[in-house]
Amino acid sequence: MLKNKVAIVTGASRGIGRAIAEVFVREGATVVICGRKKETLEQVAHEIGPTVRPIVCHVGRSEQIQAMVDETTREFGRIDILVNNAATNVAQAPCLDVDEGMFDKMVEINLKSAFRLTKLIAPGMVERGSGSIINISSISGLRPQFEGLLYSMTKAALIMMTQSYALELSPKGVRVNAIAPGLIETALSEFYWKDEERRAERIRQQPVKHLGQPIEIAEVAALLASDRSSFVTGQTITVDGGRLLSSI
Ligand SMILES: NC(=O)c1ccc[n+]([C@@H]2O[C@H](COP(=O)([O-])OP(=O)(O)OC[C@H]3O[C@@H](n4cnc5c(N)ncnc54)[C@H](OP(=O)(O)O)[C@@H]3O)[C@@H](O)[C@H]2O)c1
């Protein structure tokens, strides 16, 4: 499905990003994975296989983003697929406790990183008339998360960023889509599933009766990355076990 494609997946040293890298490799792609810790990235690359290239990159730093894109282009010639997956939720707090420093950090990491990477990578895609960009949003970008003002705000903005880029870039052969995962069993969300009672409550609220797994997001990302979804652009695919259906 992704034979001969070159992809960058941000935040791929664990969780959803790692699963996306694994599935892309399974489908034949060469995948650059990024994160902030060299040893972890190298270990993950070793575990997934020889078509994975680890590059240390803090997505909040523009010079590191530029260096990663330069290195990838130098080594592999082009970038066909970009997955903006890295994100943080350092600012979980009552809305009136949120300060400007938290605001700037969340915008920089969760939102501006996707803007910066798209700005660097999309022109090459446009030139070749082909590319797929996937932004990992959240169901918290569709409904406000309690005490998650900045997380929800950045994830909602990512959805509109997706639609705006799709509108202008799709006529030039570049599709841009988002995925809105529900609760997925990763380090980022452990507050919601590590405690047995909270975990059971979350599963009770979902029509699909298991906790979401990173691979279940990765399979959807692979479809969006491939030509099999050639008529899909500007969409936000909710992958949440039906969680948003069950609010009444
Ligand atoms: N888990 C969920 O329930 C859930 C639900 C909805 C949406 N999502 C979204 O899915 C995406 C992945 O989340 P996850 O649950 O897989 O998180 P995770 O397990 O915490 O993994 C996050 C990844 O991003 C990297 N990362 C963090 N900050 C970074 C930075 N500044 N620069 C570069 N890399 C960075 C981490 O590596 P280092 O720490 O080594 O840098 C790690 O590889 C995020 O966009 C998240 O918002 C998750």
The ligand as an ORCA input file, in Angstrom:
! r2SCAN-3c Opt
* xyz 0 1
  N      -3.584      8.547     23.854
  C      -4.773      9.071     23.656
  O      -5.748      8.712     24.325
  C      -4.969     10.112     22.594
  C      -6.276     10.506     22.324
  C      -6.485     11.472     21.352
  C      -5.427     12.015     20.659
  N      -4.160     11.614     20.946
  C      -3.084     12.231     20.185
  O      -2.273     11.239     19.608
  C      -0.932     11.733     19.465
  C       0.057     10.754     20.068
  O      -0.238     10.610     21.435
  P       0.204      9.358     22.303
  O      -0.934      9.044     23.169
  O       0.812      8.314     21.445
  O       1.328     10.063     23.205
  P       2.651      9.470     23.907
  O       2.522      8.017     24.156
  O       2.898     10.382     25.052
  O       3.769      9.688     22.786
  C       4.115     10.963     22.399
  C       5.276     10.909     21.449
  O       5.606     12.242     21.071
  C       6.970     12.510     21.388
  N       7.076     13.907     21.759
  C       6.531     14.542     22.825
  N       6.857     15.830     22.828
  C       7.633     16.032     21.730
  C       8.302     17.153     21.187
  N       8.238     18.353     21.767
  N       9.025     16.984     20.054
  C       9.099     15.777     19.455
  N       8.492     14.682     19.922
  C       7.775     14.811     21.052
  C       7.322     11.523     22.488
  O       8.707     11.221     22.517
  P       9.755     12.006     23.491
  O       9.037     12.217     24.800
  O      10.912     11.082     23.580
  O      10.066     13.270     22.775
  C       6.521     10.298     22.036
  O       7.223      9.614     21.031
  C      -0.925     13.116     20.104
  O      -1.143     14.081     19.120
  C      -2.130     13.062     21.038
  O      -2.648     14.327     21.321
  C      -3.905     10.675     21.899
*
